[in-house]
Amino acid sequence: MTSAAAAKILAFRQAQTPPLSQLDLALRYGVSRWAVHGWEQLGKQPRLRIMLKLQEQGICSCEDWTLPATREQLAALDLAA
């Protein structure tokens, strides 16, 4: 299951000009590229301090980690199953 947070992070990366890679986002938050991959693709959750930073910057809320992505979010990202 893809979380709402994962969909929002991926959408945020893709909406930047130019789009951010997982590595670019990882460097901004002081984590590894594999951490970002885990958030987006494997259902992993970041540490609380990272969740709070993502929330402060309006990317996703802490609650989004517990919610499934909507069909609309998945369709917008071409992740619909």
Buried (B, 14 or more C-beta within 10 A) or exposed (E): EBBBBBBBBBBBBEEEEEEBEBEBBBBEBEBEBEBBBBBBEEEBBBEEEBBEBBBEEEBBBEEBBEBBBEEEBBEBBEBEE
